Amino acid sequence: MRQLLVECNDPGLVVTLAEEFENVLRQIDFARAQALHGQLSNLARELGPEFEQAWQGFQLEVPNDDGHPPAFGKRAAASRTSGVDEEHLKHLLAQAAERGLGQFELRNTLLLPQDGPAPETREQYVRDLADSIRWAAWEELGIFQSPVELPDAMAAHRQQLMDEHAGDVLRARACFPAVGHLWIKDSLKQLEQALEEVNTRAEAVMSYELARLDPADVEPNERICWAALAARLGETVEKWCLAAEEPLAYIYQRAALVWLLWSECRGWGPARPFLEKRLQTLIEEAKTIYTADGLAALRLLYDDLRRPPWGGPDSLLAEERAEAEDEDTAVDD
C-alpha cells in the first residue's frame, strides 16, 4: 500500500538528488538510495552535532511528493524550528557535493505523511520510479492537458464543421416555439444527428491527413498530437508513434509516450497490440541499461496498462510475484 500524503499548515523539508532521471534509472536502485542516505548521515555526524541534529529525522521518501526519486524528507511539525537548521542543511549538502556524493537540492513542502507506519520498501521505491515515468509524459514531452489536443489543422477543421452543421441547428431550436421537455427532447435529437454528421466528416478528413502527411514535416510536439489522434482512431498508429518517438533520447521517455497514447485510446481498439508490443520492446532494450529496479518500474508500468480499470491492487514486483506462484504450486502438490 502506498503511504498517503496530506496537506498541512506546517511544512516539511525535502532533499532531492539533482540528477537526470535517466541516470537514476541507470545507476540508483533502492539499495543505492538507502546507502546514499547512510552516507549523508555519516557526513552529518562527521561535521558536528549541529549538522547531525539538522539531518536527524530525514528518511528516504517512498513515495515522494514531487520530482524524481530518490528524495529524503523530514515531515514532522518540528521540521523547520528555525532558519539555522536550513543553513546547516545547505552546508551539509554543499559538503556532500564537494565529496562526490552528488548534487542535492533543498525545498519546502506543505505535504506531510498521514499518521501511521511508513515503511521504506523496494516495492514502494519501484512504484515511485514508475510514477515518475508517467509524469515524464507531461513534464518532458510538453503535453499539458488530457486528452491531448487535436492537431491545429484538425481542430480548426472540426470547428468549421461545427459552425456549418451544428450552429444552424442550435439557432433554429432557440427560436422554435415548443417549450419544456418536448423542446428539449426534439432539440437533443436534432443536435445528435448534426454531431454525427460532423463526426463522420471530421473523421474522414482526419484519417486522410494521418495517411497523407509526412511526420518529418511536422514539429515534434505536433507529432505527439497526431500520434494521439492516430491512437484514438486506430489508424497509422505505428507511423505516428515511431515519428513521435524519434526526438526522444531515453527509453523512459519513449515508455512515457506509449503510456500517453495508451491512455488516449483507453487500451482498446486497433492501437493496443502495437502499443503493447512497443512497450515490450522498450523493456527488452532496458535490460542491459537500467538497474533491476528501473527495469521493474517499466514492467510495473506495463502491468498497470494491461490491467482493466476494475482490476485489483498494484502488482507485486516480478520476483515476488514468481515466488507467490511457486508457493501456490507447492501447496497444490
N, C-alpha and C positions, 0 to 999 in steps of 0.2 A: 504494500500500500504506500502511496506517496504521501509525504507529510504535507499538510495543508499550510498555506501562508495566509495570515490575516493582517489587515491594515490597523496600525496603532498610532497613537499620537506621539509616542516616544520612539524616535527612530533608532535603528541599529546601525552597525558598521559592517561593510563587506570589503574584503580584499580580493581582487581578481588578478589572475595572471594575464598580463598584456601580451598575449601570444596569438598569432593567427590560428584560427580553428583547425586548419589543415594540419599544422604542426602538433596540435593537441591530439588529433586523431592518429597521427603517425607515431607519437612519442610518449604521450602521458596517459597511461591506463590508471585504473583505480589504485593499484599498489603504489605507483609513482606519485599519484596525488597525495596519498597518505604519507609517503616518505617526504614529500615536499613540506607538508605540514610539520612533520617532525624536525626537519632542518630549520624551519623558521622558529620553532620553539627553542631549539638548541641555540640559535643565534641570539634570540632574545635573552636567554639565560646568560650567555657569554657577555652581552652588553651591559647587564646590570639589573638590579631589582626593579627600577622604574620601567624598563623595557619589558621585563618579564611580566610585570603587573599589567602593562598596557596590552600585551598579547594574550593574557590569560582569558579563557572563555571562548576564544576563536576555535571553530571546528570546521571541518570540511562540509561545504554546503551540498546536501543532497535531499531535495532538489534545491537549486539556486534560483533566485527570482529574476535574474536579468543577466544578459551576456552569456558567454560560453563557460562551461566548467573547464578546469577546476576553479572554485571560488571558496573562500574561507569567511565565515560570518560569525559575528558576535551579536546575537539577537536576544537582548535582555534589557530590562528597564534601566539598568546601570551602564549600558553600553557606552554612553558619552557623558560621563560625570563631569568632565572638564575638557577644555581645549588642549590641555597639556598632554592628555592621552593620545590625541590625534597627532600632536607634534612628535611624540615618541614613536608612534606607529610609522609616521612618514620617514623618520630617521632609520628605523628598523628596516623598512622596505628599500631605502636607498642603499643601506649596507648589504642587503641581500642581492641587489643588482650588481654592486661592486664585486661581490664574491662569486658571481656567476650562477646564483640560484635562479635568476630570472627577473624580468621586469614586471613590477606589480603596480596596481592602481588601487587607491583607497576611495571609497564612495559611501554615501549615506543611503539608507533605505527606510521607508516607512512601513515595510512589511516585516512582521515578526511571526515566528512559528506559533501554531496553535498549541495549547497545552497538551502534553503527552510525550511519550517516548519518540525520539528522533534518531533511529539507528542509522549509522553511516554504512551502507551496504553497497556492494558492487552492482547489484541489480538496479538500485536507485541511480547510481552513477551512470550506468549504461542508458537508463531511461532519460537522464539529463542530456546525454550526447544525442540521442535520437530526437529529443525535443529541439535541440539546437539545430539539427539538420533541417527540421521543419521550418524553424524561424528564418533560416537562410533564404527560403523562398521569398520572404518579404524584405529582409534586410539587404540581401546581396543581389537578388535578381531584379530589384527595382519594381516589384509588384506591391501595391499598397492598398488593394481592396479585393474583396471576394464577393461574387465571382469576378474573374479577370475581365477587364473591359474589352469590348469588341475592338477590332482594328478600326482606326479612324474612318476609313473609307466605308466600312460596313455599317458603322454606327450612323454615319451621315445618310447612307442609302436607306436604312430602315426608318430613320426619322422622316425622310421624304415619303416613303410608302405610308407611314402612319398619317401624315398630313393628308395624303391623297385619298386613302381608303377609310380610315377611322375618323378623321376630322369631320367629314361630311355627315357621317352617322351621328356623331355626338351633337353637332349643331342642329341637325334635323330633330333629334329626340328632345333637345332642350325646348323646342318650340311646339312639340306635339301636345295636343290638348288633354290627353289622358292623364290621370293622376293616380297616386297611391301605388299599391302592389302591382296592378296591371301595367302601369307605365314602367315600373322597374323591371318586371319580367320581360316585357317586349323589348325594352332597351338593351338588356343583357343579351338577349337572343341575337339581336341585330349586331351588337358590338362584337359578340363572339364570332359571328360569321365574317365580320370585317377583319378581325385579328387573324383568323385562319387564312384569309386571303393574303394579308400582309406577311404572315409567316411563310406561306408557300412561295411567294415571290422572293422574299428575302433569302430563304434557304437555297433557292435555285441559284441566285447570284453568288451567295457565299461559297457554295460548292464549286461553281465555275471559277471563282477567283482563287480558291485554295489550290485548284489544279493548274491554273494558268500562271500564277505568279512565280517568279524565281526568288527564293529566300535571300539570295545574295544581293538583291536589290532592295532589301528591307532592313531597317535599323534593328540592332539586337533586341531592344525592349519590345519593339513592334512584332518581332518574330514570335515572342512568347505569347502575345495576344492572338496571333494567327494559330499558334500551336494549341492554345486553349480552345479556340473555335473548332479546330480540326478534331480535338478530342471529344468535344460536345456533339459534333455531327458524326463522328466516327468515320471520317474521310481523310485521306492523305496524312494520317497521323504520323507515320514513320518519317515522311519527308519533312514535316514541320518540327517534329520533336528533335530530330538529329540536327536540323538547322538551328534551332534554339539552343541546343547543347554546345554547338561549335565554339562560341566565345568563352565558355565556362572552363576554367583551368583545372578544377579539382573534382574528384569523384563525388564528394558530398554535395557539391553544388548541383551536379547532374542528378543525383538522387533527389535533391530538393525539387528540381524541375519535374521529375517523374511524379513525386508526391503531389505537386501542384496540379498537374494535368489529370492525375487520377481523381483528385478532388473535384475537378471541373466536370468529369463525366460520371462522378459518384461510383466509380469502379464497375460500371456496367457498359454494355454495348461493344461495338467492334474495336474500340480503342484498348479495351482491357488486356487482351492477350499480348499485344505489343508492349504495353507499359510494364506488364508483369515480367515479360522476358527481358526487357531492358534493365529493370532493377536487378534481376538475377545476374545479368552480365556485369553490372557495376559491382555487385558483391564479389563476384569472381575476381575482378580486377583488383579489388581492395585487399584480397587475401595476402598479397606479398608487399603491401604498402602500409596498411593500418595496423594498429595494435589489435590484440584479440578483443579488447573492449570496443574499439572503433568498429571492428567488423561485426561484433554483436549488436551494436547500435543500428547498423544498416539492416541486419537481419530482423531486428525488432521492428524497424520501420516497415519492412516487407510484410511481416506477420500482421502488423496493425492495419495495413492497407487491405489485406485479404480477408480480415475478419469482418463479418457483416455488422451493421450498426447495432444489432441486438445481441452481439456476441458477448463472451464472458470477459473477465478482468484481464489485466495486462499479461502478456506471455511471460513465461519463465525464460531465463537465458537458455541457450541451446543445450549446454551440457547438463543443466539442472532438469530440463525437460526430458532429456535422454535418460537421466538417472531415474526419474519418476516412472518412465515407461519400463525400464529394466526391473524396478521393484514390483510393478504390477504384473509383469510376466512371471517373476519368481513366485508371487502369491498364487497365481493361477496354477502354476505347476504343483 
